[in-house]
Amino acid sequence: MYEAVIFDWDGTLADTLPVVVSVFQKVLRDIGCQVSDEFLVKRIGIGARNMFRDALRSNGILFNETTIDELMEKKTKIQIKILDQIQLFSGATELLEMLRPKLKLSLATMSNRNIIDRMLKIKGLTGYFDYIITADEVSKPKPDPEVFLTCASKIGCPPEKCLVIEDSIFGIVAAKKANMSCIAIPSGAYSKDDLKKEKPDLIVNSLAEKERILDFIFSDSKL
């Protein structure tokens, strides 16, 4: 049986996709950088800093890390003002409540600390996680396994006893590199077919499929 479950945030527990894309587009438009929504959607999960870097490169705009810092600051200020527009996915809180008494829970996200701390407070989830790690605490974003391995280390759990719940191909790859099992959910930027290609251990349609998720976790079964 698993000892810990590590959740992603954007697109997994929270329906953040429309807000995230809208905020990125506003920040990029203000500096004359034009990319499609699809361009951004397919990069969600690699971290905001890398998304900005890719967007600027695609437009041939020269930048340095000071530029990225300024864009990140603008993004955070805008996003904080509209956090109340973000909703948790159906079944998210119920699943956390079922797991919390039995397993260690962690949150591993490529969102920044300021936003995540505010979101958890708004949604009443601050007490659910034994450890929370954000993009601010890692040097390598997903698909590098650093974020998941750090979680496992902080909560004192061997990687092979950790289960990751993710919505992105980057997250699945990172989980596999960390020697962790992974449940994938096509609730974010990627379809079920996209996720299947990365061979997660289980795919569910949504967090509302609690019985399938719980059965997998506590029977240690594999598809």
Buried (B, 14 or more C-beta within 10 A) or exposed (E): EBBBBBBBBBBBBBBBBEBBBBBBBEBBEEBEBEBEEEBBBBBBBBBBBBBBBBBBEEEEEEBEEEBBEBBBEBBBEBBEEEBEEBEBBEBBBEBBEBBBEBBBBBBBBBBBBBBBEBBBEEBEBEEBBBBBBBBEBBEEBBBBBBBBBBBBEBBEBEBEBBBBBBBBBBBBBBBBBBBBBBBBBBBBBBEEEBBBEBEBBBBBEBBBBBEBBBEBBEEEEEE
